[in-house]
Amino acid sequence: MLIESYDLAIEVSRHSAEEFEYEAVAHLPVDIGPVLPYLNATMKSGFYLSDGPAFSWRQDDHKIGFWPDRIAVDHLETREQARKIIDELVKLVNQVWERREEIEPDSRTHENLQPLELYRLLPRTNCKACGENTCFNFALKLAAGQTTLEQCGPLYAQKEYEEERTQLEWHVATKRPLL
């Protein structure tokens, strides 16, 4: 087990003037820097910065940050929720660390899919074959990871879109959905 204990600090958030909420920071007695590339490899919607090092991730409404010496989470309603989520995050780090032999670490900083970039490569026929009213709506859902590229009928049925399809497949394979 990598993290056996931590000191928990729970404070009223200074980031939200409209709502009363908490943020929590687990200060760690061990360096979890080596686990961050493994988190990056397993938590596909996260964002890794190798020169920090830091790994950020969103879960539900919570922004979560991992650094070598701490784990932080915001947008918490109660102190009990803060303790529960921090416990879950510590458990997650320990599980990923224990499975590190099975995981190929990923030290890359991944770009996010951008809707306008995707839209420019789509057929822009607004044919509704994908179930959306417009190709731009489809691009928004594709960027958010809520649909797949294969849902665009013309992109796969018409040879004239072959180059755009290849570019879109590359974007979807190498970039991460916006959350």
OpenMM code with the backbone's topology and positions (N, CA, C; nanometers):
from openmm import Vec3, app, unit

residues = "MET LEU ILE GLU SER TYR ASP LEU ALA ILE GLU VAL SER ARG HIS SER ALA GLU GLU PHE GLU TYR GLU ALA VAL ALA HIS LEU PRO VAL ASP ILE GLY PRO VAL LEU PRO TYR LEU ASN ALA THR MET LYS SER GLY PHE TYR LEU SER ASP GLY PRO ALA PHE SER TRP ARG GLN ASP ASP HIS LYS ILE GLY PHE TRP PRO ASP ARG ILE ALA VAL ASP HIS LEU GLU THR ARG GLU GLN ALA ARG LYS ILE ILE ASP GLU LEU VAL LYS LEU VAL ASN GLN VAL TRP GLU ARG ARG GLU GLU ILE GLU PRO ASP SER ARG THR HIS GLU ASN LEU GLN PRO LEU GLU LEU TYR ARG LEU LEU PRO ARG THR ASN CYS LYS ALA CYS GLY GLU ASN THR CYS PHE ASN PHE ALA LEU LYS LEU ALA ALA GLY GLN THR THR LEU GLU GLN CYS GLY PRO LEU TYR ALA GLN LYS GLU TYR GLU GLU GLU ARG THR GLN LEU GLU TRP HIS VAL ALA THR LYS ARG PRO LEU LEU".split()
positions = [
    Vec3(0.0844, -0.1175, 0.0000),
    Vec3(0.0000, 0.0000, 0.0000),
    Vec3(0.0893, 0.1243, 0.0000),
    Vec3(0.0623, 0.2154, -0.0906),
    Vec3(0.1428, 0.3368, -0.1024),
    Vec3(0.1051, 0.4392, 0.0044),
    Vec3(-0.0244, 0.4699, 0.0141),
    Vec3(-0.0714, 0.5686, 0.1124),
    Vec3(-0.1351, 0.4936, 0.2288),
    Vec3(-0.0723, 0.5026, 0.3437),
    Vec3(-0.1257, 0.4357, 0.4616),
    Vec3(-0.1971, 0.5322, 0.5550),
    Vec3(-0.1621, 0.6605, 0.5442),
    Vec3(-0.2261, 0.7616, 0.6292),
    Vec3(-0.2171, 0.8968, 0.5595),
    Vec3(-0.2920, 0.9920, 0.6105),
    Vec3(-0.2862, 1.1287, 0.5580),
    Vec3(-0.3457, 1.2232, 0.6617),
    Vec3(-0.3111, 1.3499, 0.6491),
    Vec3(-0.3708, 1.4542, 0.7323),
    Vec3(-0.4728, 1.5266, 0.6471),
    Vec3(-0.5960, 1.5323, 0.6952),
    Vec3(-0.7041, 1.5908, 0.6179),
    Vec3(-0.7353, 1.7320, 0.6658),
    Vec3(-0.7352, 1.8257, 0.5719),
    Vec3(-0.7750, 1.9633, 0.6004),
    Vec3(-0.9027, 1.9917, 0.5212),
    Vec3(-1.0072, 2.0327, 0.5916),
    Vec3(-1.1340, 2.0664, 0.5275),
    Vec3(-1.1632, 2.2119, 0.5608),
    Vec3(-1.1856, 2.2912, 0.4557),
    Vec3(-1.2108, 2.4342, 0.4742),
    Vec3(-1.3321, 2.4763, 0.3940),
    Vec3(-1.3910, 2.5875, 0.4350),
    Vec3(-1.4968, 2.6476, 0.3561),
    Vec3(-1.4319, 2.7044, 0.2313),
    Vec3(-1.4911, 2.6758, 0.1170),
    Vec3(-1.4345, 2.7197, -0.0105),
    Vec3(-1.4421, 2.8710, -0.0252),
    Vec3(-1.3355, 2.9293, -0.0717),
    Vec3(-1.3317, 3.0727, -0.1005),
    Vec3(-1.3587, 3.0975, -0.2487),
    Vec3(-1.3795, 2.9904, -0.3246),
    Vec3(-1.3969, 3.0017, -0.4692),
    Vec3(-1.5407, 3.0304, -0.5092),
    Vec3(-1.6352, 3.0038, -0.4229),
    Vec3(-1.7753, 3.0183, -0.4583),
    Vec3(-1.8445, 3.1142, -0.3624),
    Vec3(-1.8723, 3.2348, -0.4096),
    Vec3(-1.9401, 3.3332, -0.3260),
    Vec3(-2.0904, 3.3070, -0.3205),
    Vec3(-2.1442, 3.2404, -0.4227),
    Vec3(-2.2883, 3.2160, -0.4297),
    Vec3(-2.3335, 3.1012, -0.3408),
    Vec3(-2.2505, 3.0015, -0.3235),
    Vec3(-2.2892, 2.8812, -0.2514),
    Vec3(-2.1928, 2.8541, -0.1371),
    Vec3(-2.2455, 2.7942, -0.0307),
    Vec3(-2.1611, 2.7482, 0.0785),
    Vec3(-2.1150, 2.6078, 0.0435),
    Vec3(-1.9864, 2.5904, 0.0351),
    Vec3(-1.9333, 2.4579, 0.0053),
    Vec3(-1.7943, 2.4443, 0.0669),
    Vec3(-1.7492, 2.3202, 0.0716),
    Vec3(-1.6188, 2.2885, 0.1291),
    Vec3(-1.5208, 2.2450, 0.0214),
    Vec3(-1.3949, 2.2527, 0.0558),
    Vec3(-1.2886, 2.1897, -0.0220),
    Vec3(-1.2006, 2.1152, 0.0775),
    Vec3(-1.1426, 2.0060, 0.0295),
    Vec3(-1.0637, 1.9208, 0.1185),
    Vec3(-0.9283, 1.8927, 0.0558),
    Vec3(-0.8272, 1.8852, 0.1419),
    Vec3(-0.6924, 1.8511, 0.0976),
    Vec3(-0.6382, 1.7436, 0.1907),
    Vec3(-0.5965, 1.6319, 0.1306),
    Vec3(-0.5297, 1.5258, 0.2054),
    Vec3(-0.3799, 1.5481, 0.1880),
    Vec3(-0.3119, 1.5856, 0.2964),
    Vec3(-0.1664, 1.6033, 0.2946),
    Vec3(-0.1032, 1.4672, 0.3211),
    Vec3(-0.0154, 1.4266, 0.2306),
    Vec3(0.0374, 1.2904, 0.2320),
    Vec3(0.1792, 1.2843, 0.2886),
    Vec3(0.2087, 1.1824, 0.3690),
    Vec3(0.3447, 1.1655, 0.4208),
    Vec3(0.4367, 1.0918, 0.3223),
    Vec3(0.3811, 1.0497, 0.2073),
    Vec3(0.4597, 0.9788, 0.1057),
    Vec3(0.4484, 1.0541, -0.0263),
    Vec3(0.5444, 1.0322, -0.1131),
    Vec3(0.5474, 1.0948, -0.2453),
    Vec3(0.4682, 1.0075, -0.3428),
    Vec3(0.3558, 1.0600, -0.3946),
    Vec3(0.2781, 0.9834, -0.4918),
    Vec3(0.3096, 1.0281, -0.6354),
    Vec3(0.4135, 1.1082, -0.6539),
    Vec3(0.4532, 1.1501, -0.7877),
    Vec3(0.4679, 1.0345, -0.8853),
    Vec3(0.5308, 0.9238, -0.8452),
    Vec3(0.5471, 0.8111, -0.9376),
    Vec3(0.4164, 0.7468, -0.9841),
    Vec3(0.3070, 0.7631, -0.9090),
    Vec3(0.1801, 0.7010, -0.9495),
    Vec3(0.1043, 0.7874, -1.0511),
    Vec3(0.1388, 0.9144, -1.0646),
    Vec3(0.0622, 1.0040, -1.1515),
    Vec3(0.0580, 0.9588, -1.2981),
    Vec3(0.1679, 0.9119, -1.3579),
    Vec3(0.1573, 0.8600, -1.4952),
    Vec3(0.0669, 0.7369, -1.5075),
    Vec3(0.0552, 0.6606, -1.4019),
    Vec3(-0.0345, 0.5447, -1.4025),
    Vec3(-0.1808, 0.5911, -1.3943),
    Vec3(-0.2049, 0.6954, -1.3152),
    Vec3(-0.3393, 0.7534, -1.3116),
    Vec3(-0.3754, 0.8086, -1.4493),
    Vec3(-0.2798, 0.8746, -1.5125),
    Vec3(-0.3017, 0.9297, -1.6459),
    Vec3(-0.3365, 0.8199, -1.7463),
    Vec3(-0.2768, 0.7058, -1.7305),
    Vec3(-0.3022, 0.5942, -1.8221),
    Vec3(-0.4385, 0.5296, -1.7972),
    Vec3(-0.4847, 0.5308, -1.6743),
    Vec3(-0.6089, 0.4602, -1.6421),
    Vec3(-0.7312, 0.5506, -1.6379),
    Vec3(-0.7148, 0.6765, -1.6107),
    Vec3(-0.8277, 0.7687, -1.5989),
    Vec3(-0.8269, 0.8582, -1.7226),
    Vec3(-0.8903, 0.8102, -1.8266),
    Vec3(-0.8789, 0.8704, -1.9593),
    Vec3(-0.9262, 1.0142, -1.9687),
    Vec3(-1.0105, 1.0586, -1.8795),
    Vec3(-1.0603, 1.1949, -1.8905),
    Vec3(-0.9812, 1.2938, -1.8059),
    Vec3(-0.8686, 1.2511, -1.7515),
    Vec3(-0.7868, 1.3388, -1.6703),
    Vec3(-0.6887, 1.4195, -1.7532),
    Vec3(-0.6168, 1.5078, -1.6852),
    Vec3(-0.5196, 1.5943, -1.7506),
    Vec3(-0.3898, 1.5883, -1.6711),
    Vec3(-0.2823, 1.5466, -1.7357),
    Vec3(-0.1531, 1.5267, -1.6692),
    Vec3(-0.0539, 1.6333, -1.7125),
    Vec3(0.0157, 1.6894, -1.6163),
    Vec3(0.1251, 1.7824, -1.6424),
    Vec3(0.2522, 1.7228, -1.5835),
    Vec3(0.3435, 1.6826, -1.6691),
    Vec3(0.4640, 1.6156, -1.6213),
    Vec3(0.5601, 1.7098, -1.5510),
    Vec3(0.5601, 1.8385, -1.5878),
    Vec3(0.6562, 1.9289, -1.5255),
    Vec3(0.6091, 1.9794, -1.3901),
    Vec3(0.4880, 1.9434, -1.3474),
    Vec3(0.4375, 1.9799, -1.2147),
    Vec3(0.5021, 1.8990, -1.1050),
    Vec3(0.4955, 1.7685, -1.1025),
    Vec3(0.3937, 1.6962, -1.1768),
    Vec3(0.2591, 1.7111, -1.1073),
    Vec3(0.1542, 1.7011, -1.1873),
    Vec3(0.0183, 1.7098, -1.1337),
    Vec3(-0.0755, 1.6354, -1.2274),
    Vec3(-0.1832, 1.5855, -1.1698),
    Vec3(-0.2867, 1.5191, -1.2479),
    Vec3(-0.4197, 1.5734, -1.1990),
    Vec3(-0.5023, 1.6233, -1.2910),
    Vec3(-0.6341, 1.6727, -1.2527),
    Vec3(-0.7409, 1.5912, -1.3224),
    Vec3(-0.8570, 1.5900, -1.2601),
    Vec3(-0.9637, 1.5035, -1.3070),
    Vec3(-1.0950, 1.5594, -1.2550),
    Vec3(-1.2012, 1.5394, -1.3279),
    Vec3(-1.3345, 1.5788, -1.2825),
    Vec3(-1.4175, 1.4531, -1.2608),
    Vec3(-1.4863, 1.4525, -1.1495),
    Vec3(-1.5795, 1.3444, -1.1195),
    Vec3(-1.7065, 1.4109, -1.0686),
    Vec3(-1.8155, 1.3881, -1.1397),
    Vec3(-1.9413, 1.4560, -1.1093),
    Vec3(-1.9147, 1.6075, -1.1119),
    Vec3(-1.9464, 1.6782, -1.0040),
    Vec3(-1.9224, 1.8230, -0.9997),
    Vec3(-1.7894, 1.8582, -0.9349),
    Vec3(-1.7097, 1.7598, -0.9003),
    Vec3(-1.5874, 1.7836, -0.8241),
    Vec3(-1.4650, 1.7952, -0.9139),
    Vec3(-1.3852, 1.8976, -0.8873),
    Vec3(-1.2524, 1.9056, -0.9487),
    Vec3(-1.1566, 1.8407, -0.8505),
    Vec3(-1.0755, 1.7505, -0.9020),
    Vec3(-0.9850, 1.6738, -0.8167),
    Vec3(-0.8433, 1.6940, -0.8671),
    Vec3(-0.7518, 1.7173, -0.7762),
    Vec3(-0.6120, 1.7344, -0.8129),
    Vec3(-0.5237, 1.6406, -0.7336),
    Vec3(-0.4265, 1.5834, -0.8038),
    Vec3(-0.3273, 1.4959, -0.7408),
    Vec3(-0.1905, 1.5592, -0.7619),
    Vec3(-0.1142, 1.5771, -0.6561),
    Vec3(0.0235, 1.6237, -0.6606),
    Vec3(0.1088, 1.5246, -0.5827),
    Vec3(0.2401, 1.5331, -0.5908),
    Vec3(0.3239, 1.4369, -0.5181),
    Vec3(0.2982, 1.4326, -0.3672),
    Vec3(0.2548, 1.5458, -0.3087),
    Vec3(0.2396, 1.5519, -0.1637),
    Vec3(0.0965, 1.5687, -0.1141),
    Vec3(-0.0025, 1.5722, -0.2078),
    Vec3(-0.1391, 1.5956, -0.1632),
    Vec3(-0.2426, 1.5558, -0.2689),
    Vec3(-0.3658, 1.5408, -0.2220),
    Vec3(-0.4828, 1.5177, -0.3063),
    Vec3(-0.5872, 1.6200, -0.2625),
    Vec3(-0.6464, 1.6913, -0.3586),
    Vec3(-0.7447, 1.7937, -0.3248),
    Vec3(-0.8729, 1.7723, -0.4040),
    Vec3(-0.9838, 1.8110, -0.3436),
    Vec3(-1.1146, 1.8006, -0.4095),
    Vec3(-1.1996, 1.9195, -0.3646),
    Vec3(-1.2822, 1.9697, -0.4569),
    Vec3(-1.3658, 2.0848, -0.4225),
    Vec3(-1.5130, 2.0541, -0.4455),
    Vec3(-1.5950, 2.1556, -0.4230),
    Vec3(-1.7395, 2.1494, -0.4443),
    Vec3(-1.8031, 2.0388, -0.3596),
    Vec3(-1.7730, 2.0444, -0.2308),
    Vec3(-1.8230, 1.9451, -0.1358),
    Vec3(-1.9315, 2.0071, -0.0488),
    Vec3(-2.0372, 1.9325, -0.0243),
    Vec3(-2.1500, 1.9849, 0.0518),
    Vec3(-2.1330, 1.9724, 0.2023),
    Vec3(-2.0658, 1.8652, 0.2462),
    Vec3(-2.0506, 1.8428, 0.3901),
    Vec3(-1.9086, 1.7934, 0.4205),
    Vec3(-1.8740, 1.8023, 0.5464),
    Vec3(-1.7446, 1.7493, 0.5911),
    Vec3(-1.7418, 1.5968, 0.5748),
    Vec3(-1.8550, 1.5318, 0.5983),
    Vec3(-1.8621, 1.3867, 0.5835),
    Vec3(-1.8388, 1.3469, 0.4373),
    Vec3(-1.8972, 1.4222, 0.3446),
    Vec3(-1.8747, 1.3950, 0.2029),
    Vec3(-1.7264, 1.4133, 0.1693),
    Vec3(-1.6636, 1.5147, 0.2261),
    Vec3(-1.5202, 1.5387, 0.2026),
    Vec3(-1.4382, 1.4184, 0.2477),
    Vec3(-1.4638, 1.3686, 0.3669),
    Vec3(-1.3901, 1.2524, 0.4175),
    Vec3(-1.4126, 1.1300, 0.3283),
    Vec3(-1.5369, 1.1091, 0.2890),
    Vec3(-1.5706, 0.9922, 0.2076),
    Vec3(-1.4993, 0.9984, 0.0718),
    Vec3(-1.5047, 1.1120, 0.0059),
    Vec3(-1.4431, 1.1230, -0.1267),
    Vec3(-1.2913, 1.1133, -0.1174),
    Vec3(-1.2317, 1.1766, -0.0189),
    Vec3(-1.0859, 1.1654, -0.0019),
    Vec3(-1.0478, 1.0200, 0.0245),
    Vec3(-1.1234, 0.9500, 0.1078),
    Vec3(-1.0958, 0.8079, 0.1321),
    Vec3(-1.1022, 0.7277, 0.0016),
    Vec3(-1.2032, 0.7567, -0.0820),
    Vec3(-1.2165, 0.6876, -0.2106),
    Vec3(-1.0982, 0.7181, -0.3028),
    Vec3(-1.0526, 0.8429, -0.3018),
    Vec3(-0.9395, 0.8808, -0.3876),
    Vec3(-0.8095, 0.8157, -0.3405),
    Vec3(-0.7896, 0.8087, -0.2102),
    Vec3(-0.6717, 0.7403, -0.1556),
    Vec3(-0.6771, 0.5924, -0.1943),
    Vec3(-0.7947, 0.5324, -0.1820),
    Vec3(-0.8112, 0.3923, -0.2206),
    Vec3(-0.7809, 0.3740, -0.3697),
    Vec3(-0.8272, 0.4657, -0.4529),
    Vec3(-0.8007, 0.4607, -0.5965),
    Vec3(-0.6507, 0.4666, -0.6257),
    Vec3(-0.5808, 0.5599, -0.5631),
    Vec3(-0.4359, 0.5714, -0.5829),
    Vec3(-0.3673, 0.4418, -0.5422),
    Vec3(-0.4053, 0.3873, -0.4278),
    Vec3(-0.3442, 0.2615, -0.3816),
    Vec3(-0.3735, 0.1462, -0.4773),
    Vec3(-0.4956, 0.1395, -0.5288),
    Vec3(-0.5293, 0.0321, -0.6228),
    Vec3(-0.4498, 0.0443, -0.7525),
    Vec3(-0.4392, 0.1654, -0.8049),
    Vec3(-0.3618, 0.1857, -0.9285),
    Vec3(-0.2155, 0.1517, -0.9037),
    Vec3(-0.1626, 0.1921, -0.7897),
    Vec3(-0.0225, 0.1632, -0.7578),
    Vec3(0.0014, 0.0129, -0.7463),
    Vec3(-0.0915, -0.0574, -0.6849),
    Vec3(-0.0775, -0.2026, -0.6703),
    Vec3(-0.0847, -0.2739, -0.8056),
    Vec3(-0.1542, -0.2147, -0.9028),
    Vec3(-0.1686, -0.2745, -1.0362),
    Vec3(-0.0661, -0.2199, -1.1364),
    Vec3(0.0309, -0.1454, -1.0918),
    Vec3(0.1238, -0.0772, -1.1829),
    Vec3(0.1983, -0.1704, -1.2780),
    Vec3(0.2171, -0.2959, -1.2387),
    Vec3(0.2850, -0.3924, -1.3263),
    Vec3(0.2001, -0.4243, -1.4493),
    Vec3(0.0686, -0.4064, -1.4377),
    Vec3(-0.0244, -0.4368, -1.5475),
    Vec3(-0.0533, -0.3149, -1.6346),
    Vec3(-0.0070, -0.1978, -1.5919),
    Vec3(-0.0432, -0.0721, -1.6586),
    Vec3(0.0798, -0.0115, -1.7257),
    Vec3(0.0629, 0.0333, -1.8478),
    Vec3(0.1686, 0.1069, -1.9176),
    Vec3(0.1550, 0.2538, -1.8764),
    Vec3(0.2524, 0.3097, -1.8026),
    Vec3(0.2402, 0.4490, -1.7586),
    Vec3(0.2359, 0.5443, -1.8784),
    Vec3(0.1646, 0.6529, -1.8630),
    Vec3(0.1474, 0.7508, -1.9693),
    Vec3(0.1865, 0.8887, -1.9157),
    Vec3(0.2981, 0.9420, -1.9636),
    Vec3(0.3478, 1.0718, -1.9180),
    Vec3(0.3140, 1.1850, -2.0140),
    Vec3(0.2277, 1.1566, -2.1094),
    Vec3(0.1916, 1.2606, -2.2063),
    Vec3(0.0822, 1.3516, -2.1499),
    Vec3(0.0849, 1.4757, -2.1930),
    Vec3(-0.0238, 1.5681, -2.1655),
    Vec3(-0.1151, 1.5631, -2.2866),
    Vec3(-0.2349, 1.5134, -2.2663),
    Vec3(-0.3283, 1.4948, -2.3767),
    Vec3(-0.4084, 1.6215, -2.4025),
    Vec3(-0.4314, 1.6487, -2.5281),
    Vec3(-0.5166, 1.7605, -2.5652),
    Vec3(-0.6616, 1.7157, -2.5578),
    Vec3(-0.7505, 1.8116, -2.5435),
    Vec3(-0.8935, 1.7830, -2.5443),
    Vec3(-0.9484, 1.7978, -2.6857),
    Vec3(-1.0511, 1.7211, -2.7140),
    Vec3(-1.1222, 1.7363, -2.8405),
    Vec3(-1.1923, 1.8715, -2.8410),
    Vec3(-1.1826, 1.9423, -2.9505),
    Vec3(-1.2458, 2.0726, -2.9628),
    Vec3(-1.3612, 2.0647, -3.0628),
    Vec3(-1.4823, 2.1045, -3.0228),
    Vec3(-1.5980, 2.0909, -3.1115),
    Vec3(-1.5815, 2.1589, -3.2473),
    Vec3(-1.5288, 2.2780, -3.2507),
    Vec3(-1.5156, 2.3488, -3.3781),
    Vec3(-1.4162, 2.2791, -3.4701),
    Vec3(-1.3094, 2.2278, -3.4136),
    Vec3(-1.2103, 2.1523, -3.4903),
    Vec3(-1.2746, 2.0277, -3.5530),
    Vec3(-1.3591, 1.9605, -3.4768),
    Vec3(-1.4296, 1.8425, -3.5274),
    Vec3(-1.5325, 1.8813, -3.6332),
    Vec3(-1.6063, 1.9863, -3.6045),
    Vec3(-1.7109, 2.0317, -3.6963),
    Vec3(-1.6546, 2.0620, -3.8351),
    Vec3(-1.5400, 2.1248, -3.8390),
    Vec3(-1.4787, 2.1622, -3.9679),
    Vec3(-1.4454, 2.0405, -4.0537),
    Vec3(-1.4275, 1.9245, -3.9899),
    Vec3(-1.3948, 1.8034, -4.0635),
    Vec3(-1.5171, 1.7168, -4.0946),
    Vec3(-1.6299, 1.7482, -4.0353),
    Vec3(-1.7522, 1.6726, -4.0616),
    Vec3(-1.8107, 1.7124, -4.1978),
    Vec3(-1.8988, 1.6300, -4.2544),
    Vec3(-1.9591, 1.6615, -4.3848),
    Vec3(-2.0408, 1.7914, -4.3840),
    Vec3(-2.0943, 1.8307, -4.2695),
    Vec3(-2.1750, 1.9531, -4.2541),
    Vec3(-2.2985, 1.9523, -4.3446),
    Vec3(-2.3598, 1.8355, -4.3566),
    Vec3(-2.4808, 1.8223, -4.4371),
    Vec3(-2.6079, 1.8382, -4.3540),
    Vec3(-2.5946, 1.8332, -4.2214),
    Vec3(-2.7102, 1.8397, -4.1305),
    Vec3(-2.8167, 1.7373, -4.1691),
    Vec3(-2.7719, 1.6177, -4.2053),
    Vec3(-2.8628, 1.5128, -4.2553),
    Vec3(-2.9428, 1.4449, -4.1448),
    Vec3(-2.9014, 1.4620, -4.0197),
    Vec3(-2.9684, 1.4046, -3.9020),
    Vec3(-2.9538, 1.2530, -3.8900),
    Vec3(-2.8712, 1.1894, -3.9739),
    Vec3(-2.8509, 1.0439, -3.9670),
    Vec3(-2.7928, 1.0022, -3.8316),
    Vec3(-2.7193, 1.0914, -3.7680),
    Vec3(-2.6573, 1.0629, -3.6387),
    Vec3(-2.7546, 1.0779, -3.5225),
    Vec3(-2.8724, 1.1354, -3.5509),
    Vec3(-2.9691, 1.1591, -3.4452),
    Vec3(-2.9686, 1.3020, -3.3931),
    Vec3(-2.8775, 1.3833, -3.4421),
    Vec3(-2.8703, 1.5238, -3.4004),
    Vec3(-2.9302, 1.6124, -3.5099),
    Vec3(-2.9781, 1.7303, -3.4708),
    Vec3(-3.0373, 1.8224, -3.5680),
    Vec3(-2.9348, 1.8849, -3.6610),
    Vec3(-2.8127, 1.9047, -3.6096),
    Vec3(-2.7085, 1.9670, -3.6913),
    Vec3(-2.5761, 1.8952, -3.6709),
    Vec3(-2.4885, 1.9146, -3.7669),
    Vec3(-2.3539, 1.8576, -3.7544),
    Vec3(-2.2783, 1.9229, -3.6387),
    Vec3(-2.3080, 2.0500, -3.6092),
    Vec3(-2.2396, 2.1148, -3.4976),
    Vec3(-2.2826, 2.0514, -3.3652),
    Vec3(-2.4114, 2.0202, -3.3506),
    Vec3(-2.4560, 1.9498, -3.2291),
    Vec3(-2.3862, 1.8146, -3.2166),
    Vec3(-2.3705, 1.7461, -3.3288),
    Vec3(-2.2986, 1.6185, -3.3283),
    Vec3(-2.1539, 1.6406, -3.2837),
    Vec3(-2.0895, 1.7458, -3.3352),
    Vec3(-1.9509, 1.7764, -3.2964),
    Vec3(-1.9411, 1.8051, -3.1466),
    Vec3(-2.0390, 1.8761, -3.0920),
    Vec3(-2.0393, 1.9034, -2.9476),
    Vec3(-2.0465, 1.7741, -2.8672),
    Vec3(-2.1349, 1.6840, -2.9067),
    Vec3(-2.1490, 1.5564, -2.8353),
    Vec3(-2.0261, 1.4678, -2.8544),
    Vec3(-1.9672, 1.4720, -2.9736),
    Vec3(-1.8458, 1.3945, -2.9992),
    Vec3(-1.7310, 1.4448, -2.9118),
    Vec3(-1.7173, 1.5761, -2.9014),
    Vec3(-1.6116, 1.6352, -2.8187),
    Vec3(-1.6307, 1.6028, -2.6717),
    Vec3(-1.7553, 1.5859, -2.6299),
    Vec3(-1.7846, 1.5542, -2.4900),
    Vec3(-1.7826, 1.4045, -2.4622),
    Vec3(-1.7576, 1.3229, -2.5654),
    Vec3(-1.7536, 1.1787, -2.5469),
    Vec3(-1.8914, 1.1172, -2.5316),
    Vec3(-1.9955, 1.1859, -2.5793),
    Vec3(-2.1324, 1.1377, -2.5640),
    Vec3(-2.1845, 1.0638, -2.6873),
    Vec3(-2.1038, 1.0555, -2.7915),
    Vec3(-2.1398, 0.9810, -2.9107),
    Vec3(-2.0115, 0.9306, -2.9757),
    Vec3(-2.0254, 0.8511, -3.0789),
    Vec3(-1.9075, 0.7993, -3.1487),
    Vec3(-1.9071, 0.8485, -3.2922),
    Vec3(-1.7908, 0.8542, -3.3485),
    Vec3(-1.7726, 0.9002, -3.4855),
    Vec3(-1.8515, 0.8160, -3.5848),
    Vec3(-1.8643, 0.6873, -3.5561),
    Vec3(-1.9334, 0.5953, -3.6460),
    Vec3(-2.0814, 0.6302, -3.6634),
    Vec3(-2.1366, 0.7142, -3.5775),
    Vec3(-2.2769, 0.7548, -3.5898),
    Vec3(-2.3006, 0.8485, -3.7080),
    Vec3(-2.1933, 0.9059, -3.7623),
    Vec3(-2.2048, 0.9957, -3.8780),
    Vec3(-2.2071, 0.9116, -4.0051),
    Vec3(-2.3274, 0.8863, -4.0589),
    Vec3(-2.3445, 0.8021, -4.1770),
    Vec3(-2.2664, 0.8477, -4.2992),
    Vec3(-2.2809, 0.9743, -4.3414),
    Vec3(-2.2116, 1.0187, -4.4627),
    Vec3(-2.0596, 1.0045, -4.4540),
    Vec3(-2.0048, 1.0215, -4.3358),
    Vec3(-1.8602, 1.0135, -4.3190),
    Vec3(-1.8064, 0.8765, -4.3590),
    Vec3(-1.8848, 0.7728, -4.3361),
    Vec3(-1.8418, 0.6362, -4.3668),
    Vec3(-1.9004, 0.5830, -4.4973),
    Vec3(-2.0122, 0.6403, -4.5417),
    Vec3(-2.0785, 0.5889, -4.6617),
    Vec3(-2.0279, 0.6544, -4.7906),
    Vec3(-1.9741, 0.7747, -4.7787),
    Vec3(-1.9366, 0.8483, -4.8992),
    Vec3(-1.7849, 0.8631, -4.9073),
    Vec3(-1.7291, 0.8173, -5.0170),
    Vec3(-1.5843, 0.8171, -5.0379),
    Vec3(-1.5243, 0.9570, -5.0352),
    Vec3(-1.6022, 1.0576, -5.0715),
    Vec3(-1.5511, 1.1950, -5.0765),
    Vec3(-1.5072, 1.2470, -4.9391),
    Vec3(-1.5523, 1.1823, -4.8316),
    Vec3(-1.5160, 1.2253, -4.6960),
    Vec3(-1.4056, 1.1396, -4.6340),
    Vec3(-1.3387, 1.0593, -4.7139),
    Vec3(-1.2371, 0.9666, -4.6633),
    Vec3(-1.1227, 1.0385, -4.5901),
    Vec3(-1.0723, 1.1467, -4.6469),
    Vec3(-0.9613, 1.2202, -4.5840),
    Vec3(-1.0059, 1.2823, -4.4509),
    Vec3(-1.1249, 1.3418, -4.4500),
    Vec3(-1.1778, 1.4012, -4.3272),
    Vec3(-1.1999, 1.2940, -4.2213),
    Vec3(-1.2528, 1.1774, -4.2644),
    Vec3(-1.2754, 1.0668, -4.1708),
    Vec3(-1.1439, 1.0231, -4.1067),
    Vec3(-1.0389, 1.0111, -4.1881),
    Vec3(-0.9077, 0.9717, -4.1355),
    Vec3(-0.8587, 1.0729, -4.0320),
    Vec3(-0.8737, 1.2017, -4.0614),
    Vec3(-0.8319, 1.3052, -3.9662),
    Vec3(-0.9158, 1.2999, -3.8385),
    Vec3(-1.0453, 1.2836, -3.8541),
    Vec3(-1.1328, 1.2749, -3.7367),
    Vec3(-1.0999, 1.1531, -3.6516),
    Vec3(-1.0745, 1.0402, -3.7149),
    Vec3(-1.0380, 0.9196, -3.6394),
    Vec3(-0.9093, 0.9423, -3.5611),
    Vec3(-0.8139, 1.0143, -3.6202),
    Vec3(-0.6900, 1.0456, -3.5495),
    Vec3(-0.7189, 1.1345, -3.4283),
    Vec3(-0.7994, 1.2391, -3.4467),
    Vec3(-0.8336, 1.3286, -3.3351),
    Vec3(-0.9011, 1.2523, -3.2212),
    Vec3(-0.9981, 1.1700, -3.2564),
    Vec3(-1.0724, 1.0958, -3.1544),
    Vec3(-0.9816, 0.9950, -3.0827),
    Vec3(-0.8862, 0.9373, -3.1543),
    Vec3(-0.7964, 0.8388, -3.0948),
    Vec3(-0.6878, 0.9019, -3.0079),
    Vec3(-0.6474, 1.0240, -3.0387),
    Vec3(-0.5326, 1.0834, -2.9671),
    Vec3(-0.5690, 1.1910, -2.8678),
    Vec3(-0.6903, 1.2428, -2.8746),
    Vec3(-0.7314, 1.3488, -2.7818),
    Vec3(-0.8407, 1.2973, -2.6912),
    Vec3(-0.8636, 1.3692, -2.5847),
    Vec3(-0.9601, 1.3252, -2.4843),
    Vec3(-1.0861, 1.4096, -2.4882),
    Vec3(-1.2003, 1.3503, -2.4510),
    Vec3(-1.3259, 1.4252, -2.4490),
    Vec3(-1.3228, 1.5392, -2.3472),
    Vec3(-1.3900, 1.6460, -2.3823),
    Vec3(-1.4097, 1.7570, -2.2876),
    Vec3(-1.5085, 1.7119, -2.1820),
    Vec3(-1.4859, 1.7513, -2.0590),
    Vec3(-1.5812, 1.7164, -1.9530),
    Vec3(-1.6335, 1.8407, -1.8895),
] * unit.nanometer
topology = app.Topology()
chain = topology.addChain("A")
for resn in residues:
    res = topology.addResidue(resn, chain)
    for name in ("N", "CA", "C"):
        topology.addAtom(name, app.Element.getBySymbol(name[0]), res)
